[in-house]
Amino acid sequence: MEVGKALLFLGVLLVLLGLVLLYFPKLFSWFGHLPGDIRIEREGLRVYVPITSALIFSLFLTLLWNLLGLLRR
């Protein structure tokens, strides 16, 4: 039953994130454009390596995961 609740929570979270991205696209326009993100654009070639953005996203998910773990206790 716990897995079902977790999947339901994850689904609701994804729907909310999708709605935010759909109706407020400029809210996350910084993603991929931070200092430390590598962008190479040449004729016939585009390479994006969002290193800094990925680190910030990972930090946010880690904090969220730990917060949820604390709330479950």
Residue frames as a rotation matrix with the C-alpha (Angstrom) as fourth column:
MET 1
0.562 0.827 0.000 0.00
0.827 -0.562 0.000 0.00
0.000 0.000 -1.000 0.00
GLU 2
0.341 -0.516 -0.786 2.91
0.245 -0.758 0.604 2.38
-0.908 -0.398 -0.132 0.72
VAL 3
-0.709 -0.610 0.354 4.19
0.469 -0.034 0.882 2.04
-0.526 0.792 0.310 -2.84
GLY 4
-0.088 0.783 0.616 0.76
0.963 -0.091 0.254 3.01
0.255 0.616 -0.746 -4.16
LYS 5
0.756 0.338 -0.560 0.72
0.537 -0.810 0.235 6.15
-0.374 -0.478 -0.794 -2.03
ALA 6
-0.117 -0.898 -0.424 4.22
0.188 -0.440 0.878 7.07
-0.975 0.023 0.220 -3.17
LEU 7
-0.707 -0.107 0.699 3.29
0.689 0.121 0.715 6.61
-0.161 0.987 -0.011 -6.83
LEU 8
0.363 0.907 0.214 0.13
0.913 -0.392 0.111 8.66
0.185 0.155 -0.970 -6.37
PHE 9
0.597 -0.233 -0.768 2.13
0.308 -0.817 0.487 11.46
-0.741 -0.527 -0.416 -4.71
LEU 10
-0.516 -0.856 0.032 4.73
0.283 -0.135 0.949 11.35
-0.808 0.499 0.313 -7.49
GLY 11
-0.391 0.460 0.797 2.00
0.915 0.098 0.392 11.49
0.102 0.882 -0.460 -10.14
VAL 12
0.716 0.668 -0.202 0.34
0.694 -0.712 0.107 14.52
-0.072 -0.217 -0.973 -8.54
LEU 13
0.259 -0.726 -0.638 3.73
0.170 -0.616 0.770 16.19
-0.951 -0.307 -0.036 -8.22
LEU 14
-0.695 -0.526 0.491 4.48
0.527 0.092 0.845 15.58
-0.490 0.846 0.213 -11.90
VAL 15
0.087 0.810 0.580 1.09
0.966 -0.211 0.149 16.95
0.243 0.548 -0.801 -12.95
LEU 16
0.792 0.178 -0.584 1.67
0.420 -0.853 0.310 20.10
-0.443 -0.491 -0.750 -10.88
LEU 17
-0.193 -0.939 -0.283 5.16
0.163 -0.316 0.935 20.52
-0.967 0.134 0.214 -12.34
GLY 18
-0.569 0.053 0.820 3.74
0.811 0.199 0.550 20.06
-0.134 0.979 -0.156 -15.84
LEU 19
0.534 0.830 0.162 1.09
0.837 -0.546 0.038 22.72
0.120 0.115 -0.986 -15.23
VAL 20
0.549 -0.419 -0.723 3.70
0.171 -0.791 0.588 25.15
-0.818 -0.446 -0.362 -13.92
LEU 21
-0.552 -0.819 0.154 5.93
0.285 -0.012 0.958 24.55
-0.783 0.574 0.240 -16.96
LEU 22
-0.304 0.530 0.792 2.96
0.951 0.118 0.286 24.92
0.058 0.840 -0.540 -19.30
TYR 23
0.648 0.732 0.211 1.53
0.704 -0.681 0.201 28.14
0.291 0.019 -0.957 -17.87
PHE 24
0.898 -0.416 -0.145 4.68
-0.283 -0.796 0.535 29.76
-0.338 -0.439 -0.832 -16.45
PRO 25
0.802 -0.584 0.124 7.53
0.544 0.628 -0.556 28.79
0.247 0.514 0.822 -18.84
LYS 26
0.325 -0.722 0.611 9.74
-0.163 -0.679 -0.716 31.74
0.932 0.133 -0.338 -17.84
LEU 27
0.828 0.035 0.560 9.85
-0.560 -0.007 0.828 30.49
0.033 -0.999 0.014 -14.27
PHE 28
0.577 -0.632 0.518 12.47
0.200 0.724 0.661 27.88
-0.792 -0.277 0.544 -15.26
SER 29
0.973 -0.207 0.105 14.11
0.056 -0.232 -0.971 29.76
0.226 0.950 -0.214 -18.15
TRP 30
0.462 -0.844 0.273 17.33
-0.880 -0.400 0.256 29.98
-0.107 -0.359 -0.927 -16.08
PHE 31
0.514 -0.252 0.820 17.86
-0.111 0.928 0.355 26.21
-0.851 -0.274 0.449 -16.35
GLY 32
0.474 -0.441 0.762 20.79
0.838 0.492 -0.237 25.61
-0.270 0.751 0.603 -18.69
HIS 33
0.519 -0.248 0.818 21.88
0.385 -0.787 -0.483 29.24
0.763 0.565 -0.313 -18.74
LEU 34
0.979 -0.197 -0.061 23.82
-0.012 -0.351 0.936 29.48
-0.206 -0.916 -0.345 -15.47
PRO 35
0.291 -0.949 -0.121 27.55
-0.926 -0.248 -0.286 30.15
0.241 0.195 -0.951 -15.19
GLY 36
-0.473 -0.507 0.721 29.22
-0.643 0.758 0.111 26.76
-0.603 -0.410 -0.684 -15.42
ASP 37
0.463 0.641 0.612 26.75
0.126 0.636 -0.761 25.39
-0.877 0.430 0.213 -17.96
ILE 38
-0.639 -0.768 -0.031 28.55
0.003 -0.043 0.999 24.55
-0.769 0.639 0.030 -21.18
ARG 39
0.609 0.790 0.071 26.89
0.153 -0.028 -0.988 25.67
-0.779 0.612 -0.138 -24.42
ILE 40
-0.643 -0.763 -0.062 28.60
0.010 -0.089 0.996 25.12
-0.766 0.640 0.065 -27.76
GLU 41
0.544 0.828 0.136 26.72
0.258 -0.011 -0.966 26.38
-0.798 0.561 -0.220 -30.79
ARG 42
-0.624 -0.685 -0.377 28.26
-0.271 -0.263 0.926 26.13
-0.733 0.680 -0.022 -34.23
GLU 43
-0.062 0.583 -0.810 26.87
-0.997 -0.081 0.018 25.65
-0.056 0.809 0.586 -37.68
GLY 44
0.181 0.257 -0.949 25.33
-0.496 0.857 0.137 22.19
0.849 0.446 0.283 -37.72
LEU 45
-0.317 -0.345 -0.884 26.23
0.552 0.691 -0.467 21.49
0.772 -0.636 -0.028 -34.08
ARG 46
0.147 0.345 0.927 24.60
-0.660 -0.664 0.352 22.32
0.737 -0.663 0.131 -30.75
VAL 47
-0.200 -0.274 -0.941 25.88
0.518 0.786 -0.338 20.87
0.832 -0.555 -0.015 -27.50
TYR 48
0.246 0.322 0.914 24.41
-0.647 -0.648 0.402 21.71
0.722 -0.690 0.049 -24.09
VAL 49
-0.194 -0.322 -0.927 25.96
0.552 0.745 -0.375 20.38
0.811 -0.584 0.033 -20.89
PRO 50
0.366 0.445 0.817 24.07
-0.326 -0.762 0.560 21.93
0.872 -0.471 -0.134 -17.95
ILE 51
-0.341 -0.612 -0.714 26.59
0.451 0.559 -0.695 21.07
0.825 -0.559 0.086 -15.21
THR 52
-0.978 -0.062 0.200 25.67
-0.125 -0.591 -0.797 23.82
0.168 -0.805 0.570 -12.73
SER 53
-0.205 0.978 0.048 21.95
-0.911 -0.209 0.355 23.48
0.357 0.029 0.934 -13.38
ALA 54
0.262 0.265 -0.928 22.13
-0.094 0.964 0.249 19.73
0.961 0.022 0.277 -12.82
LEU 55
-0.686 -0.566 -0.457 24.02
0.425 0.198 -0.883 20.22
0.590 -0.801 0.105 -9.55
ILE 56
-0.826 0.443 0.348 21.39
-0.561 -0.701 -0.440 22.68
0.049 -0.559 0.828 -8.28
PHE 57
0.132 0.907 -0.399 18.58
-0.793 0.338 0.507 20.34
0.595 0.250 0.764 -9.36
SER 58
-0.027 -0.237 -0.971 20.29
0.258 0.937 -0.236 17.42
0.966 -0.257 0.036 -7.61
LEU 59
-0.944 -0.328 -0.015 20.73
0.123 -0.312 -0.942 19.47
0.305 -0.891 0.336 -4.43
PHE 60
-0.456 0.859 0.233 17.04
-0.876 -0.479 0.054 20.42
0.158 -0.180 0.971 -4.50
LEU 61
0.323 0.592 -0.738 15.94
-0.457 0.781 0.426 16.80
0.828 0.199 0.523 -4.95
THR 62
-0.425 -0.559 -0.712 18.26
0.403 0.587 -0.702 15.67
0.810 -0.586 -0.024 -2.15
LEU 63
-0.961 0.096 0.258 16.85
-0.264 -0.594 -0.760 18.26
0.080 -0.799 0.596 0.22
LEU 64
-0.094 0.991 -0.094 13.30
-0.937 -0.057 0.346 17.35
0.338 0.120 0.934 -0.76
TRP 65
0.148 0.082 -0.986 13.99
-0.072 0.995 0.072 13.63
0.986 0.061 0.153 -0.26
ASN 66
-0.749 -0.497 -0.439 15.48
0.403 0.184 -0.897 14.23
0.526 -0.848 0.062 3.19
LEU 67
-0.769 0.544 0.337 12.59
-0.638 -0.688 -0.346 16.51
0.044 -0.481 0.876 4.16
LEU 68
0.209 0.865 -0.457 10.08
-0.752 0.441 0.490 13.85
0.625 0.241 0.742 3.14
GLY 69
-0.142 -0.352 -0.925 12.07
0.273 0.885 -0.378 11.29
0.952 -0.306 -0.029 5.12
LEU 70
-0.975 -0.219 0.037 11.90
0.044 -0.353 -0.935 13.47
0.218 -0.910 0.354 8.22
LEU 71
-0.426 0.890 0.161 8.14
-0.896 -0.440 0.062 13.99
0.126 -0.118 0.985 7.80
ARG 72
0.162 0.482 -0.861 7.53
-0.395 0.831 0.391 10.24
0.904 0.277 0.325 7.56
ARG 73
-0.663 -0.507 -0.551 9.09
0.268 0.527 -0.807 9.57
0.699 -0.682 -0.213 10.98
